[in-house]
Amino acid sequence: MHKPYEMGRFVYFPDRDLQVFHVTLSPEAVELPGILAQLFSSIASLNVPVVHFSLSRPRLDGSHEITLIMDLTNLSEIYDDLIRMI
């Protein structure tokens, strides 16, 4: 289900293929040491630049929302791999 997202600031790179990804971390995942390092390591293994990252404050259920904006210019062939990783 899509939810509205208020982004106070955003990145602007003309002529780049920027894609926005929203990831929800469960309360259990938030407690795992290195979970963010693992996420970013997976993205880096595909040589995808992350140009924006934000992490929400905890929700009532203890989960967190992550917003990632990545530059997929000339990287359309790895899009499906990226989706599977995230």
N, C-alpha and C positions, 0 to 999 in steps of 0.2 A: 504494500500500500504506500502510495506517495504521500508525504507530509510536507506542508509548507516549511521552508527554511529561510530564516532571515539572516542574510550575510551582510554584516556591517561594512566590511571592506572586501574587495576582491582584486584579483590580479587582472592586468590588461596587457596582453601581448598580441599586437596585431599580426595577422598572417600566420598565426600558430594554431595548431589543433589542440586546444585545451579541453580536457574532459574532467567533469566533476564526479567524484565517487563518494557516496555516503556509506559508512560502515558502522554497524552497531556492535559494540563489545558487550557481551553479557556480563553480569556481575562476577561470574566465575572467571571469565577471561581477564577482567580488569585486575584480578588478584595475582595473575601469573607473572612472575618476574621475567622481564625481557620480551613481553608480548609486542610492544611497539618496535623494539629492535628487530624482532622476527618479521613483522609486517614490512618495515622499511628495507630489510635485507632482501626479502622476496622481490620487492619492487626494483631494487637496485640490480638484482641479478638479471633483469630484463633490460637494463640500461635505460630506464624510464625516469626522466627528471620530475621530481615533485616540486611544484612551484608554489604550493600553498598547503598548509596543514593547520587544522584547528580541532580541538578536543572540547566537547561540551562539559559542563559541570554535571555531576551525577544526576540521573533522573530518579524519580521516586522508587523505581524498582531496582536501582543500583547500577543500571546499565549506563554506558556512555556512547555518544554519537561522535564519530570521527568524520571530518570532511577533508578530502584530499583533492587537490586539483593537480593534474599531471599533464605534461606536454607530450602528446602522442604524435607530434608532427613527424611524418615519414615512418611511423611505427604501427600503422594500421594492421599489419600482419600479426602482431603479438597481442592485439586487443583481447581475443578470446582467452589466451593464456593468462593475461592479467586478471580478467574477470574470475577465472577459476582459482587463481592464487588468493585473491582477496576474499 
